[in-house]
Amino acid sequence: MRLNKVSTLIATAVLATLSAAPALANQAGDIVVRAGLTKINPSSEQSTIYALNKTVDLGAGAITASTEDDSQLGLNFVYFVTDNLAIELLAATPFSHDITVNTGAGAVNLGETKHLPPTLSALYYFNDATAKFQPYIGLGINYTVFFEEKFNPALTGDSSPEIVKLGGEDFGPAPINLTNLKLKNSWGLSAQVGADYKLNDQWLVNASARYIDIDTTATFNAVNDEVTGQVDVSIDPWVYTISFGYTF
């Protein structure tokens, strides 16, 4: 009789423990805040620079421009509409990119720019809401804001290198003296894959990779503002994020 009572008490305690255990479930109305390291790796595509609507040539062929990668603190916010569907907003501290020019004879630092790439995405989670491992895919739209564009100081004074040719024609000896660099803000689509792994009912770790369509036009002046130029740049980066998240 006493053994039966002990067995009943143990069973009751086990059931109570299980019922009190974290659900580890995605639920409609949940809000997840993630923070971690985000790396932007722009496309390696080289973009031709034009001045007066002609290619710029310093004697070794048309010069081209590209942007370099950068890493910053990444933030994103996820709201679950249902157990498997969510809306995500990607944010970050400003990214800074060096702009590199290939003159045909070597690479030169042209300048730098900063940007913010807020991206709004719809996410679909594949697994049952109670699973610890939660892979997902996402589609979204991006708006990239460029600011604090500036040229390498070595290219902005009267001692800067001379322009040799524009579109194969001699322009005459004159310092490049680059000024007024501006990058147009960009709209584009985004696609991503990622996964959450739940450590407990509140905390999780996340990893994701996304492709963002970012195309911009850079405009500038040269030769004491006598020459206007532009370059169409396809940044089109892959964005990689590793982060911790907290569920509210």
C-alpha positions, 0 to 999 in steps of 0.5 A, spaced: 500 500 500 505 504 501 509 502 495 503 504 491 502 511 494 510 512 493 509 511 486 503 515 485 507 521 488 513 520 483 508 520 477 505 526 480 511 530 481 514 527 474 507 530 470 508 537 474 515 537 472 513 536 465 508 541 465 512 546 468 518 545 462 519 550 457 514 549 451 520 551 446 515 553 441 514 559 436 507 562 437 503 567 434 504 574 437 511 572 439 517 577 438 524 575 437 530 580 438 536 578 435 543 581 435 550 579 433 555 580 427 553 581 420 558 581 415 557 584 408 560 581 402 559 586 396 559 583 389 566 583 386 563 586 379 568 591 376 564 597 374 566 602 368 567 609 370 565 615 365 566 622 365 563 627 360 559 620 358 566 617 355 570 612 359 576 614 363 583 612 361 589 613 365 593 610 359 592 602 361 585 602 359 578 604 362 578 604 369 573 600 373 571 601 381 568 596 386 567 596 393 570 592 399 567 588 405 565 590 412 562 587 418 558 591 423 553 589 429 547 587 426 540 587 429 533 584 427 526 584 429 521 578 428 514 578 429 510 571 428 504 572 425 502 565 426 506 559 428 510 558 422 509 565 418 513 571 421 515 578 419 523 580 420 526 587 420 533 587 419 537 593 421 545 595 423 550 600 425 552 603 419 557 600 414 563 603 411 566 601 405 572 603 401 571 604 394 577 601 390 579 603 383 583 598 378 586 603 373 589 597 369 596 598 372 594 597 379 589 598 385 588 605 388 583 607 393 578 612 390 574 613 397 569 611 401 562 611 403 557 609 409 550 606 408 544 603 412 541 597 409 534 596 412 530 590 409 523 588 411 522 580 409 517 575 410 519 568 413 517 561 413 519 556 418 518 549 416 518 545 422 513 544 427 513 550 432 515 546 438 522 543 435 528 546 437 531 547 430 527 552 426 530 553 419 526 558 415 527 562 408 525 569 407 523 574 401 523 581 402 525 588 400 531 593 401 532 600 401 539 602 402 541 609 404 548 612 402 551 617 406 558 621 408 561 619 401 568 622 400 574 621 396 581 619 398 584 626 399 590 624 395 585 625 389 582 632 391 587 637 390 591 640 385 597 635 386 592 629 384 594 625 378 593 627 371 587 625 366 590 622 360 584 620 356 577 620 356 574 615 351 580 614 347 581 622 346 586 626 349 583 631 354 590 635 356 594 635 362 590 637 368 589 634 375 583 630 377 581 634 383 575 629 384 569 633 388 562 632 390 561 624 390 554 622 391 551 615 391 544 614 389 539 611 394 537 604 392 531 599 392 531 592 391 529 585 393 532 580 398 532 573 399 535 569 405 536 562 408 537 561 416 535 557 422 534 559 429 536 554 435 532 554 441 537 554 447 531 555 452 524 558 452 527 565 451 534 564 448 536 562 441 542 562 437 541 564 429 545 564 423 543 566 416 545 568 409 541 573 405 542 576 398 540 583 397 540 587 390 543 593 391 544 597 385 547 605 385 549 610 381 555 614 383 556 621 381 562 626 381 565 632 379 573 633 376 578 637 374 575 643 378 568 641 376 569 642 369 568 635 368 562 631 370 562 623 371 558 617 374 559 610 375 553 605 375 555 600 381 552 593 382 554 592 390 549 586 390 552 583 397 551 577 400 550 578 408 552 573 413 549 574 420 551 570 427 547 572 433 543 571 439 536 572 440 531 573 446 523 571 445 518 576 448 
